[in-house]
Structure formats: structure tokens, C-alpha cells
Amino acid sequence: MIIVFPHLIAKSFCAVTVYPFIILKNPQAKNDYILINHEKIHIRQQKELLWIGFFVWYLLEYLFKLIYYRNSYRAYKNISFEREAYRYENDLDYLKRRKWYAFWRFF
């Protein structure tokens, strides 16, 4: 389910996914198929890790990468969940063939 709620999202982001919702900053983003596909990949990841497991893993991985890279943007871009989503966001058929726990390859 896609929701537009601009006040919930930080300036530097266009969307946030909290299963089962994709929350967008701008209503025009509903037509951005690449962004929506990126967020749908996150929905699949969250389902696999039963939602809370995803967010715990995401936060811990971000903190470790932040210590390693000493740069918040590089830490974010190198989280395994984000690496998978960015790698396949342009492939609109990816979720049809994606194997369970595919993000693990990007860890």
C-alpha cells in the first residue's frame, strides 16, 4: 500500500518502507517505477525477517558500517539491504525471480 505523507520523511529521502506500507514524500513519486520497485524490494526483505528483524539488522549493520566508513552516506549505501535494492531497482521483473534472503549475497 502506497501512502503520501511528506512530513514523516527526512529531507534527504524520497520514500520509507515500513511493511506493508511504502510512504512517499511527494505524490508524483507514485509514478516513479524505479523508486517503487526499490521500496518493494525492501518490503520483501522485511517480510523475510519478520519486520522487526529487518530493522534491528538494518540499524546494527548501519552502525558497523558507519564506524568502518566514518561517513553516514557511504554507510547507508553499503547496507546489504540497500545494496540489493539499488542493484536491482531498475529491473522491474527482479522480484518475480528473486530467491529468499537474496540480500545475504550483498553482506
C-alpha positions as CSV (number, residue, x, y, z in Angstrom):
1,M,0.0,0.0,0.0
2,I,1.4,3.4,-1.0
3,I,0.9,6.4,1.2
4,V,1.9,10.0,0.6
5,F,3.0,11.7,3.9
6,P,5.6,14.3,3.3
7,H,6.2,15.3,7.0
8,L,7.2,11.8,8.0
9,I,10.3,11.6,5.7
10,A,13.6,13.2,6.3
11,K,14.8,15.8,3.7
12,S,17.4,13.6,2.1
13,F,15.0,10.7,1.4
14,C,12.1,10.3,-1.1
15,A,10.5,7.3,0.5
16,V,10.5,5.0,3.5
17,T,9.1,1.4,3.7
18,V,7.6,0.0,6.8
19,Y,5.9,-3.2,5.9
20,P,3.3,-3.2,4.4
21,F,3.4,0.5,3.6
22,I,5.5,2.5,1.2
23,I,5.5,6.1,2.4
24,L,6.3,8.7,-0.1
25,K,7.3,12.3,0.3
26,N,5.7,13.5,-3.0
27,P,2.5,12.3,-4.7
28,Q,4.3,12.4,-8.1
29,A,6.6,9.6,-6.8
30,K,3.8,7.2,-7.2
31,N,4.7,7.2,-10.9
32,D,8.4,6.6,-10.3
33,Y,8.5,2.9,-11.1
34,I,12.2,2.6,-10.2
35,L,11.7,4.1,-6.7
36,I,8.6,2.0,-6.1
37,N,10.5,-1.2,-7.2
38,H,13.3,-0.2,-4.8
39,E,10.8,0.0,-2.0
40,K,9.1,-3.2,-3.0
41,I,12.4,-5.0,-2.6
42,H,12.6,-3.6,0.9
43,I,9.0,-5.0,1.6
44,R,10.2,-8.4,0.5
45,Q,13.3,-8.1,2.8
46,Q,11.1,-7.1,5.7
47,K,8.7,-10.0,5.2
48,E,11.7,-12.4,5.2
49,L,13.0,-11.1,8.5
50,L,9.6,-10.7,10.1
51,W,9.7,-6.9,10.1
52,I,11.4,-6.3,13.4
53,G,14.4,-8.5,12.5
54,F,14.9,-6.3,9.4
55,F,15.0,-3.1,11.4
56,V,17.3,-4.5,14.1
57,W,19.7,-5.9,11.4
58,Y,19.5,-2.7,9.4
59,L,20.4,-0.5,12.4
60,L,23.2,-2.7,13.5
61,E,24.7,-3.0,10.0
62,Y,24.4,0.7,9.6
63,L,26.2,1.4,12.9
64,F,29.1,-1.0,12.0
65,K,29.4,0.4,8.5
66,L,29.4,4.0,10.0
67,I,32.3,3.1,12.2
68,Y,34.1,1.4,9.3
69,Y,33.5,4.2,6.7
70,R,33.2,7.2,9.0
71,N,30.7,8.6,6.6
72,S,26.9,8.3,7.0
73,Y,26.1,8.3,3.3
74,R,28.7,5.6,2.5
75,A,27.5,3.6,5.5
76,Y,23.9,3.8,4.2
77,K,24.8,2.9,0.7
78,N,26.7,-0.2,1.8
79,I,24.0,-1.8,4.0
80,S,23.3,-5.2,2.4
81,F,19.6,-4.4,2.1
82,E,20.3,-1.1,0.3
83,R,22.9,-2.7,-2.0
84,E,20.4,-5.3,-3.2
85,A,17.7,-2.7,-3.7
86,Y,19.9,-0.3,-5.5
87,R,21.4,-3.1,-7.7
88,Y,18.0,-4.3,-8.9
89,E,15.8,-1.2,-8.7
90,N,15.9,-0.9,-12.5
91,D,14.9,-4.5,-13.0
92,L,11.1,-4.4,-12.7
93,D,10.9,-8.2,-13.0
94,Y,13.5,-8.9,-10.3
95,L,11.0,-9.7,-7.6
96,K,9.5,-12.4,-9.8
97,R,12.7,-14.4,-9.8
98,R,14.3,-13.2,-6.5
99,K,15.3,-16.1,-4.2
100,W,14.6,-15.8,-0.4
101,Y,17.2,-14.0,1.6
102,A,18.9,-12.7,-1.6
103,F,20.2,-9.7,0.4
104,W,22.7,-12.1,2.1
105,R,24.8,-12.1,-1.1
106,F,25.4,-8.3,-0.6
107,F,26.6,-8.6,3.0
